[in-house]
Amino acid sequence: MARSRNRSSAGSSNGRNGGGGSTDSASSSRSGGSRSVKIDAGVALPAHDAHHAHREDRSAAAPLLGGGDDGADRASSNAPLAADHASTLLTKDLGNFSLLVVLYLLQGIPLGLTFGSVPYLLKAKATFSDLALFSLSSYPYSLKLLWSPIVDTLYLPSVGRRKSWIVPIQLITGIFLIVLGSSTQSILASDPLPVSFLALSFTALVLLCATQDIAVDGWALTLLAEENKAYASTAQTVGLNTGYFLSFTVFLALNSEEFCTKYLGASGTLLELGGYMQFWGAMFLLCNVWLVLFQREKNDAPETSDVSEVYKQIIQVCSMPHMRKFIFLLFVCKIGFAANEAVTALKLLDKGFQKEDLALAVLIDFPLQIAFGYYVAGWSRGSKPLRPWLFSNYVRLFFAFFSVVIVANAPSGRVTTEYFVFVLVCSVLSSCASTVSFVGMGAYFTKISDPAIGGTYMTLLNTLSNLGGTWPRYFVLQAVEYFTASKCTSKSAASLAPEVLDKLSSIRCNTEHSKLECAAIEGGTCEVVTDGYYSVSIACATAGLLVLVAVVRPLVRKLEAMPDEAWRLPGSGDRPLLKHDSAEVEEWEMKGRDASRPKAE
């Protein structure tokens, strides 16, 4: 591996490639705007840590609802493209642009499965505790900052700075998908499910995609001509969303026997998970063949900073007193929505929603979010972008409380059209609030980031934001499992033999499979004694409201009172100090406290 020897402009290349090229980096001024992937959540639909990536996180169990995070996590492009630029792209960079779309699309395929489809497929046999374990597979997408400087710095000169990572990763991913796909159907048919094996397998897939994402993001800024760099965000948006859409909405629809029979006239499912994974594994390998044989890479190595410098910068940024407070805010501000985003969609499955119903809801919801995001962008990027972010959090908390009402009033048996439309409307409104939250916080990140290390700074902030939505999900799912109590009973229990009664009492009724097992024994039925979803959802939303009022709102006003130079690293740009003076920080915070007090009339 080769390493760049240019240390003179620490972070200069990071400003170009997003601190190692993280998808979460929205910093590249040369690309014309933000290149973030939103993986976040709505009321009841699945989704991203990633769309919440990472998915903010909109991931599933992380259902795109959100979350994650994460996300994925809804990739958003903020660079309007002029008609004359479009003609330049068509004549000069169309092939490279198409390659970027394909690379991002391939990344979106495993992410759509991990954050969206697979948790729904597991729900029939998996408990909420099992889904909590599987949800850990989304973490690599929110942690890629930890190794992005390595990916950005180490490479084989004979292969190319980006291809040194993309080619081997795509080879491993393609083979992995083919091998895993060959045994997926038998794994899903196992009883009990090998959840630990599945979680480990999909964690590896997400880790590979996250690492490739770092390299592709960096390559996007050199692959396209200078006048076409704004199209890098467009390629990311089109590719990631298409891949996620195929692996979530399209796959769940074609994997549903009812959907295929009713709408396509088929006699059964048209797509199984194993065959789908093997097909895309082959696509990864075919893309790799193209990269090796036909695609050349420019050598941009001289502009890369030393890897140790990037890690030092990260530590310096996190060591600033006001940054530590901001990190705390990012880690606690999403507690109120955690249960809604992690569990509501799964509970709707229990209430009679079909997987394809949720997939269809996402299909309808997504274009509306794109349109709404366009109009909300200006408002969320004002001089005080944390204000709309704060307002949107109140709206999201309302829907976190209201989701309990939605689930509690779900019709028994078949989902009615009226109820489906009602859930869809609530989801769209909640997702609109998530869009405001995402854009507002992203605008604040852009406002405070130190231009000297813009890429590293932005990637750090986005990683922390994604983690703030990712870390509660595991504990929420475990809590729902812990506080839920169900039992299998029979109307004819008085006449049943003791051994049959013992068998009935041994069934926990915490999965669809166990409910069917209960029903097969003397007409048994599952009775929910206590449903942990309601207590955990109300507890999370209440805690979120208290945190928002007592902690987040006062802290937001303090942060907004700070000038932008307070966030610069000491010794960079216009901050030639050895450290931020404590009296200076206290003065800024005093302004924030004064701003939060009501003015005398």
C-alpha positions as CSV (number, residue, x, y, z in Angstrom):
1,M,0.0,0.0,0.0
2,A,1.2,3.5,-0.7
3,R,0.7,6.5,1.4
4,S,0.6,10.2,0.5
5,R,3.6,12.2,1.7
6,N,1.9,15.6,1.5
7,R,1.2,16.8,5.1
8,S,1.2,20.5,4.4
9,S,-2.5,21.0,4.1
10,A,-4.0,18.7,6.7
11,G,-7.5,18.1,5.7
12,S,-7.4,19.8,2.4
13,S,-8.2,16.7,0.6
14,N,-10.8,15.9,3.1
15,G,-12.6,19.0,2.1
16,R,-12.7,17.5,-1.3
17,N,-13.8,14.1,-0.6
18,G,-15.8,14.2,2.5
19,G,-13.3,13.2,5.1
20,G,-12.6,10.0,3.5
21,G,-15.5,10.1,1.3
22,S,-18.2,9.2,3.7
23,T,-21.7,9.2,2.2
24,D,-22.7,11.2,5.2
25,S,-20.3,14.0,4.3
26,A,-22.2,16.9,3.0
27,S,-19.3,19.1,2.7
28,S,-17.8,19.3,-0.7
29,S,-18.0,22.8,-1.8
30,R,-16.6,21.8,-5.1
31,S,-19.5,19.4,-5.8
32,G,-21.9,22.3,-5.4
33,G,-23.7,21.2,-2.3
34,S,-24.6,18.6,0.2
35,R,-24.1,14.9,-0.5
36,S,-25.8,13.4,2.5
37,V,-27.9,10.3,2.7
38,K,-30.8,10.4,5.0
39,I,-32.0,7.2,6.6
40,D,-34.8,8.4,8.8
41,A,-38.3,7.6,9.9
42,G,-41.9,8.3,9.7
43,V,-44.9,7.0,11.7
44,A,-45.2,3.5,10.4
45,L,-43.3,2.8,7.3
46,P,-40.0,1.0,7.0
47,A,-37.2,2.3,5.6
48,H,-32.8,4.0,6.6
49,D,-29.7,4.6,8.6
50,A,-28.5,4.9,5.9
51,H,-32.3,6.6,2.8
52,H,-30.8,6.3,8.0
53,A,-28.2,4.7,6.2
54,H,-28.0,5.2,7.8
55,R,-30.8,6.3,8.2
56,E,-30.2,10.1,10.1
57,D,-31.3,6.6,10.4
58,R,-34.3,5.4,8.6
59,S,-33.6,1.8,9.1
60,A,-35.6,-1.1,10.2
61,A,-36.4,-3.0,12.2
62,A,-35.4,0.2,11.2
63,P,-38.0,0.6,8.9
64,L,-37.7,3.5,6.8
65,L,-39.8,5.0,9.1
66,G,-36.7,5.5,9.3
67,G,-34.0,5.3,11.0
68,G,-31.2,4.7,11.9
69,D,-30.2,7.4,11.5
70,D,-30.1,6.3,10.2
71,G,-30.2,5.4,7.2
72,A,-30.4,3.3,4.7
73,D,-30.0,6.4,5.7
74,R,-33.5,9.6,1.4
75,A,-30.5,10.8,-0.4
76,S,-31.0,14.4,-1.3
77,S,-29.4,16.5,-4.0
78,N,-29.0,20.2,-3.3
79,A,-27.4,21.3,-6.5
80,P,-29.8,22.4,-9.2
81,L,-28.6,21.5,-12.6
82,A,-28.8,24.0,-15.4
83,A,-29.7,23.0,-19.0
84,D,-26.4,24.0,-20.5
85,H,-24.5,22.0,-17.8
86,A,-26.7,19.0,-18.8
87,S,-25.6,19.2,-22.4
88,T,-22.0,19.2,-21.1
89,L,-22.6,16.1,-19.1
90,L,-24.1,14.3,-22.1
91,T,-21.2,15.1,-24.3
92,K,-18.3,14.7,-21.9
93,D,-19.1,12.7,-18.8
94,L,-22.1,10.5,-19.5
95,G,-20.2,7.3,-19.2
96,N,-18.6,8.2,-15.9
97,F,-21.8,9.5,-14.5
98,S,-23.5,6.2,-15.5
99,L,-20.7,4.3,-13.7
100,L,-21.3,6.3,-10.5
101,V,-25.0,5.6,-10.7
102,V,-24.3,1.8,-11.1
103,L,-21.8,1.8,-8.2
104,Y,-24.3,3.6,-5.9
105,L,-27.1,1.3,-7.0
106,L,-25.1,-1.8,-6.2
107,Q,-24.5,-0.3,-2.7
108,G,-28.2,0.3,-2.2
109,I,-29.1,-3.4,-2.9
110,P,-27.6,-4.9,0.4
111,L,-28.7,-1.8,2.3
112,G,-32.3,-2.1,1.2
113,L,-32.3,-5.8,2.3
114,T,-30.7,-5.1,5.6
115,F,-32.6,-2.0,6.6
116,G,-35.9,-2.8,4.9
117,S,-36.9,-6.2,3.7
118,V,-35.1,-8.8,5.8
119,P,-36.6,-7.7,9.2
120,Y,-40.0,-8.1,7.7
121,L,-39.2,-11.6,6.4
122,L,-37.8,-12.5,9.9
123,K,-40.8,-11.1,11.7
124,A,-42.9,-14.3,11.3
125,K,-40.4,-16.4,13.3
126,A,-38.3,-13.8,15.1
127,T,-39.0,-12.2,18.5
128,F,-38.4,-8.5,19.1
129,S,-35.3,-9.6,21.0
130,D,-34.1,-11.4,17.8
131,L,-34.8,-8.3,15.7
132,A,-32.9,-6.2,18.2
133,L,-29.9,-8.4,17.6
134,F,-30.3,-8.1,13.8
135,S,-30.6,-4.3,14.1
136,L,-27.0,-4.2,15.1
137,S,-26.1,-5.1,11.5
138,S,-26.8,-1.5,10.6
139,Y,-24.1,-0.1,12.8
140,P,-21.1,-0.2,10.3
141,Y,-22.8,2.4,8.1
142,S,-23.0,4.8,11.1
143,L,-19.4,4.1,12.2
144,K,-17.5,4.4,8.9
145,L,-15.8,7.6,10.0
146,L,-13.5,5.3,12.1
147,W,-11.8,3.8,9.1
148,S,-12.6,6.4,6.3
149,P,-9.2,8.1,6.7
150,I,-7.5,4.7,6.1
151,V,-9.6,4.1,2.9
152,D,-8.8,7.6,1.7
153,T,-5.1,7.3,2.3
154,L,-3.8,3.8,1.7
155,Y,-3.9,2.4,-1.8
156,L,-2.0,0.5,-4.5
157,P,-0.5,3.0,-7.0
158,S,-0.6,0.5,-9.8
159,V,-4.4,0.0,-9.4
160,G,-5.5,3.5,-8.4
161,R,-6.5,5.2,-5.2
162,R,-10.2,4.4,-5.3
163,K,-10.1,1.2,-7.4
164,S,-7.6,-0.3,-4.8
165,W,-10.6,-0.5,-2.5
166,I,-13.6,-0.8,-4.8
167,V,-12.4,-3.7,-6.9
168,P,-11.6,-6.1,-4.0
169,I,-14.7,-5.1,-2.0
170,Q,-17.0,-5.7,-5.0
171,L,-15.3,-9.1,-5.6
172,I,-15.9,-10.1,-2.0
173,T,-19.4,-8.7,-1.9
174,G,-20.4,-10.5,-5.1
175,I,-19.1,-13.8,-4.0
176,F,-20.6,-13.4,-0.5
177,L,-24.0,-12.6,-2.0
178,I,-23.9,-15.7,-4.2
179,V,-22.8,-18.0,-1.5
180,L,-25.2,-16.7,1.1
181,G,-28.0,-16.6,-1.4
182,S,-27.5,-20.3,-2.1
183,S,-28.4,-21.2,1.4
184,T,-30.8,-18.4,2.4
185,Q,-34.1,-20.2,1.8
186,S,-33.0,-23.1,4.0
187,I,-31.9,-20.7,6.6
188,L,-35.2,-18.9,6.6
189,A,-37.0,-22.2,6.9
190,S,-35.0,-23.2,9.9
191,D,-36.7,-23.5,13.3
192,P,-35.5,-21.7,15.3
193,L,-34.0,-19.1,13.1
194,P,-30.2,-18.7,13.3
195,V,-30.6,-15.0,14.0
196,S,-27.0,-14.6,15.2
197,F,-25.7,-16.0,11.9
198,L,-27.9,-13.8,9.9
199,A,-27.0,-10.7,11.9
200,L,-23.3,-11.4,11.5
201,S,-23.7,-12.1,7.7
202,F,-25.6,-8.8,7.1
203,T,-23.2,-6.9,9.3
204,A,-20.4,-8.0,7.0
205,L,-22.4,-6.9,4.0
206,V,-23.1,-3.5,5.4
207,L,-19.5,-3.2,6.4
208,L,-18.4,-3.9,2.8
209,C,-21.0,-1.4,1.4
210,A,-20.0,1.3,3.9
211,T,-16.3,0.9,3.0
212,Q,-17.1,1.0,-0.7
213,D,-19.2,4.0,-0.2
214,I,-16.2,5.9,1.2
215,A,-14.2,5.1,-1.8
216,V,-16.9,5.8,-4.3
217,D,-17.7,9.2,-2.7
218,G,-14.1,10.2,-3.0
219,W,-13.9,8.9,-6.6
220,A,-17.0,10.9,-7.6
221,L,-15.1,14.1,-7.1
222,T,-12.3,13.2,-9.5
223,L,-14.2,11.0,-11.9
224,L,-16.3,13.8,-13.3
225,A,-15.0,16.9,-15.0
226,E,-14.8,20.1,-12.9
227,E,-17.9,21.6,-14.5
228,N,-19.9,18.4,-13.9
229,K,-19.1,17.8,-10.2
230,A,-22.5,18.9,-9.1
231,Y,-23.8,15.8,-10.8
232,A,-22.1,13.6,-8.2
233,S,-25.0,14.3,-5.8
234,T,-27.5,13.4,-8.5
235,A,-25.7,10.1,-9.2
236,Q,-25.8,9.3,-5.5
237,T,-29.4,10.2,-5.2
238,V,-30.5,8.2,-8.2
239,G,-28.3,5.2,-7.5
240,L,-28.8,4.7,-3.8
241,N,-32.5,5.3,-3.9
242,T,-33.0,3.0,-6.9
243,G,-31.0,0.2,-5.2
244,Y,-32.9,0.6,-2.0
245,F,-36.2,0.8,-3.8
246,L,-35.5,-2.4,-5.7
247,S,-34.5,-4.3,-2.5
248,F,-37.3,-3.0,-0.4
249,T,-40.5,-2.1,-2.3
250,V,-40.1,-4.1,-5.4
251,F,-38.6,-7.2,-3.7
252,L,-41.3,-7.3,-1.0
253,A,-44.0,-7.0,-3.6
254,L,-42.7,-9.8,-5.8
255,N,-41.9,-11.9,-2.8
256,S,-45.6,-11.7,-1.7
257,E,-47.7,-14.6,-3.0
258,E,-50.9,-12.5,-2.5
259,F,-49.5,-9.5,-4.4
260,C,-48.3,-11.6,-7.3
261,T,-51.6,-13.6,-7.5
262,K,-53.9,-10.5,-7.2
263,Y,-52.0,-8.0,-9.4
264,L,-49.8,-10.0,-11.7
265,G,-51.8,-13.1,-12.2
266,A,-49.0,-15.4,-11.1
267,S,-49.6,-18.7,-9.2
268,G,-47.1,-17.9,-6.5
269,T,-44.2,-15.6,-5.5
270,L,-42.1,-14.4,-8.4
271,L,-39.0,-13.7,-6.4
272,E,-37.2,-15.5,-3.5
273,L,-34.6,-13.9,-1.3
274,G,-31.9,-16.4,-2.3
275,G,-32.3,-16.0,-6.0
276,Y,-32.4,-12.2,-5.7
277,M,-29.2,-12.1,-3.7
278,Q,-27.4,-14.4,-6.2
279,F,-28.5,-12.3,-9.2
280,W,-27.1,-9.1,-7.6
281,G,-24.0,-11.0,-6.6
282,A,-23.4,-11.7,-10.2
283,M,-24.1,-8.0,-11.0
284,F,-21.3,-7.0,-8.6
285,L,-18.9,-9.3,-10.3
286,L,-19.9,-8.1,-13.8
287,C,-19.3,-4.5,-12.7
288,N,-16.0,-5.5,-11.3
289,V,-15.0,-6.9,-14.7
290,W,-15.8,-3.6,-16.3
291,L,-13.7,-1.7,-13.7
292,V,-10.7,-3.9,-14.1
293,L,-10.7,-4.1,-17.9
294,F,-12.1,-0.8,-19.1
295,Q,-12.2,1.9,-16.4
296,R,-9.1,3.9,-15.8
297,E,-8.5,6.2,-12.8
298,K,-6.8,9.5,-12.5
299,N,-4.0,9.7,-10.0
300,D,-5.0,12.3,-7.3
301,A,-2.7,11.0,-4.6
302,P,-0.6,14.1,-4.0
303,E,-3.6,15.9,-2.4
304,T,-4.3,13.4,0.3
305,S,-3.3,14.3,3.9
306,D,-1.6,11.9,6.2
307,V,-4.0,9.5,7.9
308,S,-2.7,10.3,11.4
309,E,-3.5,14.0,10.8
310,V,-7.1,13.2,10.2
311,Y,-7.5,11.3,13.4
312,K,-5.8,14.1,15.3
313,Q,-8.2,16.5,13.9
314,I,-11.2,14.4,14.9
315,I,-9.9,14.2,18.5
316,Q,-9.3,18.0,18.5
317,V,-12.8,18.7,17.4
318,C,-14.4,16.4,19.9
319,S,-12.3,18.0,22.7
320,M,-13.8,21.5,22.4
321,P,-16.1,22.1,25.5
322,H,-19.0,23.3,23.4
323,M,-18.6,20.5,20.9
324,R,-18.9,18.0,23.8
325,K,-22.2,19.6,24.7
326,F,-23.3,19.4,21.0
327,I,-22.4,15.7,20.9
328,F,-24.5,15.1,24.0
329,L,-27.4,16.9,22.2
330,L,-27.0,14.7,19.2
331,F,-27.0,11.5,21.3
332,V,-30.2,12.3,23.3
333,C,-32.4,14.3,20.9
334,K,-33.9,11.3,19.1
335,I,-34.8,9.2,22.1
336,G,-38.4,10.3,21.9
337,F,-38.9,8.9,18.3
338,A,-36.9,5.7,18.9
339,A,-39.8,3.4,19.6
340,N,-42.0,4.8,16.9
341,E,-39.2,4.4,14.3
342,A,-38.1,1.0,15.4
343,V,-41.3,-0.9,16.3
344,T,-44.4,0.8,14.9
345,A,-44.2,-0.8,11.4
346,L,-43.5,-4.2,12.9
347,K,-46.6,-3.9,15.2
348,L,-48.7,-3.0,12.1
349,L,-47.7,-6.4,10.7
350,D,-49.1,-8.0,13.8
351,K,-52.3,-6.0,13.3
352,G,-52.9,-7.3,9.8
353,F,-50.8,-5.2,7.5
354,Q,-49.1,-7.1,4.8
355,K,-45.4,-6.6,3.9
356,E,-46.5,-5.4,0.5
357,D,-48.9,-2.9,2.0
358,L,-45.9,-1.3,3.9
359,A,-43.8,-1.4,0.7
360,L,-46.6,0.2,-1.3
361,A,-46.9,2.9,1.4
362,V,-43.2,3.7,1.0
363,L,-43.6,3.8,-2.8
364,I,-46.3,6.5,-2.4
365,D,-44.5,8.3,0.4
366,F,-41.1,8.6,-1.3
367,P,-41.8,11.0,-4.2
368,L,-43.9,13.2,-1.9
369,Q,-40.9,13.5,0.4
370,I,-38.7,14.4,-2.6
371,A,-41.1,17.2,-3.6
372,F,-41.6,18.4,0.0
373,G,-37.8,18.4,0.6
374,Y,-37.4,20.8,-2.3
375,Y,-39.7,23.4,-0.8
376,V,-38.6,23.0,2.8
377,A,-34.9,23.4,2.0
378,G,-35.0,27.2,1.9
379,W,-36.8,27.5,5.2
380,S,-34.5,25.0,6.9
381,R,-31.4,26.8,5.7
382,G,-32.0,30.2,7.2
383,S,-29.6,32.1,9.5
384,K,-30.9,30.0,12.4
385,P,-31.3,26.4,11.0
386,L,-31.7,24.9,14.4
387,R,-35.1,26.7,14.9
388,P,-37.0,24.7,12.2
389,W,-35.1,21.6,13.4
390,L,-36.4,22.2,17.0
391,F,-39.9,22.8,15.7
392,S,-39.8,19.6,13.6
393,N,-38.8,17.6,16.7
394,Y,-42.1,18.7,18.4
395,V,-44.0,17.5,15.4
396,R,-42.1,14.2,15.4
397,L,-42.9,13.7,19.1
398,F,-46.6,14.3,18.4
399,F,-46.5,11.5,15.9
400,A,-44.5,9.3,18.3
401,F,-47.4,9.6,20.8
402,F,-50.0,9.4,18.1
403,S,-48.5,6.2,16.7
404,V,-49.7,4.4,19.8
405,V,-53.3,5.5,19.0
406,I,-52.9,4.3,15.4
407,V,-51.7,0.9,16.5
408,A,-54.3,0.6,19.3
409,N,-57.1,1.3,16.9
410,A,-56.1,-1.0,14.1
411,P,-59.0,-2.9,12.7
412,S,-59.1,-6.6,13.6
413,G,-58.5,-8.9,10.7
414,R,-58.1,-7.4,7.2
415,V,-56.8,-3.8,7.0
416,T,-59.5,-1.5,5.5
417,T,-58.8,1.0,2.8
418,E,-59.7,3.8,5.1
419,Y,-57.3,2.7,7.8
420,F,-54.5,2.2,5.2
421,V,-55.0,5.7,3.8
422,F,-55.1,7.2,7.3
423,V,-51.8,5.5,8.2
424,L,-50.3,6.7,4.9
425,V,-51.3,10.3,5.5
426,C,-49.8,10.2,9.0
427,S,-46.7,8.7,7.7
428,V,-46.3,11.4,5.0
429,L,-46.8,14.2,7.6
430,S,-44.3,12.6,10.0
431,S,-41.8,12.1,7.2
432,C,-42.2,15.8,6.3
433,A,-41.2,16.7,9.8
434,S,-38.2,14.3,9.5
435,T,-37.2,16.1,6.3
436,V,-37.2,19.4,8.0
437,S,-35.2,18.0,10.9
438,F,-32.7,16.4,8.6
439,V,-32.2,19.5,6.4
440,G,-32.1,21.9,9.3
441,M,-29.4,20.0,11.2
442,G,-27.4,19.4,8.0
443,A,-27.5,23.2,7.3
444,Y,-26.2,23.8,10.8
445,F,-23.4,21.3,10.3
446,T,-22.5,23.2,7.1
447,K,-22.6,26.6,8.9
448,I,-20.3,25.6,11.8
449,S,-17.8,23.3,10.1
450,D,-14.2,24.5,9.9
451,P,-13.4,25.1,6.2
452,A,-9.8,24.1,6.8
453,I,-10.9,20.5,7.5
454,G,-14.4,20.7,6.0
455,G,-14.7,17.0,5.0
456,T,-13.5,15.6,8.2
457,Y,-15.6,18.0,10.2
458,M,-18.8,17.2,8.3
459,T,-18.3,13.5,8.3
460,L,-17.7,13.5,12.1
461,L,-20.9,15.5,12.7
462,N,-23.0,13.3,10.4
463,T,-21.6,10.2,12.0
464,L,-22.5,11.4,15.5
465,S,-26.0,12.4,14.3
466,N,-26.5,8.9,12.7
467,L,-25.4,7.3,15.9
468,G,-27.8,9.3,17.9
469,G,-30.6,7.6,16.0
470,T,-29.0,4.2,15.9
471,W,-28.0,3.4,19.4
472,P,-31.5,3.5,21.1
473,R,-33.0,1.0,18.6
474,Y,-31.4,-2.1,20.1
475,F,-32.6,-1.3,23.6
476,V,-36.1,-0.3,22.5
477,L,-36.6,-3.6,20.7
478,Q,-35.3,-5.5,23.7
479,A,-37.5,-3.5,26.0
480,V,-40.6,-4.3,24.0
481,E,-39.8,-8.0,24.2
482,Y,-39.2,-7.8,27.9
483,F,-42.4,-6.0,28.8
484,T,-44.6,-8.1,26.5
485,A,-46.5,-11.1,28.0
486,S,-48.6,-13.4,25.9
487,K,-50.2,-16.8,26.6
488,C,-51.8,-19.6,24.6
489,T,-55.3,-20.5,25.8
490,S,-58.2,-22.7,24.6
491,K,-61.9,-22.4,25.2
492,S,-62.0,-26.1,25.9
493,A,-59.2,-26.0,28.4
494,A,-61.3,-27.7,31.1
495,S,-61.7,-30.9,29.0
496,L,-58.1,-31.1,27.8
497,A,-55.6,-33.6,29.1
498,P,-52.8,-32.3,31.4
499,E,-50.1,-32.9,28.8
500,V,-52.0,-30.8,26.2
501,L,-52.4,-28.0,28.7
502,D,-48.7,-28.1,29.5
503,K,-48.0,-27.8,25.8
504,L,-50.4,-24.8,25.5
505,S,-48.7,-23.1,28.4
506,S,-45.2,-23.6,26.9
507,I,-46.1,-21.6,23.8
508,R,-45.0,-17.9,24.2
509,C,-47.0,-16.5,21.4
510,N,-44.3,-13.9,20.6
511,T,-43.9,-14.7,16.9
512,E,-46.3,-15.4,14.0
513,H,-44.9,-19.0,13.9
514,S,-45.8,-19.6,17.6
515,K,-49.3,-18.1,17.1
516,L,-49.9,-20.7,14.3
517,E,-48.5,-23.4,16.6
518,C,-51.0,-22.3,19.3
519,A,-53.9,-22.3,16.9
520,A,-53.1,-25.9,15.8
521,I,-53.6,-27.3,19.3
522,E,-57.3,-27.8,20.1
523,G,-58.3,-24.4,18.7
524,G,-55.9,-22.5,20.8
525,T,-55.7,-18.7,20.6
526,C,-52.9,-16.3,21.7
527,E,-53.9,-13.8,24.3
528,V,-51.8,-10.7,24.9
529,V,-51.7,-10.1,28.6
530,T,-49.5,-7.0,28.4
531,D,-48.1,-5.4,25.2
532,G,-44.7,-3.9,25.7
533,Y,-45.1,-1.7,22.6
534,Y,-47.5,0.7,24.3
535,S,-45.5,1.1,27.5
536,V,-42.2,1.5,25.8
537,S,-43.5,3.9,23.1
538,I,-45.2,6.1,25.7
539,A,-42.0,6.0,27.9
540,C,-39.8,6.9,25.0
541,A,-42.0,9.8,23.8
542,T,-42.4,11.1,27.3
543,A,-38.7,11.0,28.0
544,G,-38.1,12.6,24.6
545,L,-40.5,15.5,25.5
546,L,-38.8,16.1,28.8
547,V,-35.3,16.0,27.2
548,L,-36.5,18.3,24.5
549,V,-37.9,20.9,26.9
550,A,-35.4,20.7,29.7
551,V,-32.2,20.0,27.8
552,V,-32.3,20.3,24.0
553,R,-34.2,23.6,23.7
554,P,-32.0,25.6,26.2
555,L,-28.8,24.1,24.6
556,V,-30.0,25.0,21.1
557,R,-30.3,28.6,22.1
558,K,-26.8,28.6,23.6
559,L,-25.3,27.0,20.5
560,E,-27.0,29.5,18.2
561,A,-25.6,32.4,20.1
562,M,-22.1,31.2,19.4
563,P,-20.3,32.7,16.4
564,D,-19.1,30.4,13.7
565,E,-15.5,31.0,14.6
566,A,-16.1,29.3,18.0
567,W,-16.3,26.0,16.1
568,R,-13.0,26.4,14.3
569,L,-10.1,24.4,15.4
570,P,-7.6,26.5,17.3
571,G,-4.8,27.6,15.0
572,S,-6.8,27.2,11.8
573,G,-8.0,30.0,9.5
574,D,-9.1,33.0,11.6
575,R,-8.6,31.3,14.9
576,P,-4.8,31.6,15.6
577,L,-5.2,30.8,19.3
578,L,-3.7,27.9,21.2
579,K,-7.0,27.1,22.8
580,H,-10.4,28.7,23.1
581,D,-10.4,31.0,26.1
582,S,-12.8,29.8,28.8
583,A,-14.1,33.3,29.4
584,E,-14.8,33.6,25.7
585,V,-16.9,30.4,25.8
586,E,-18.8,31.6,28.9
587,E,-19.6,34.9,27.2
588,W,-21.1,33.0,24.2
589,E,-23.1,30.8,26.5
590,M,-24.3,33.8,28.4
591,K,-25.7,35.3,25.2
592,G,-27.5,32.0,24.6
593,R,-29.1,32.1,28.1
594,D,-30.1,35.8,27.6
595,A,-31.6,34.9,24.2
596,S,-33.7,32.1,25.8
597,R,-35.3,34.4,28.4
598,P,-38.5,36.2,27.5
599,K,-38.0,39.9,26.8
600,A,-39.7,42.4,29.0
601,E,-42.5,44.3,27.4
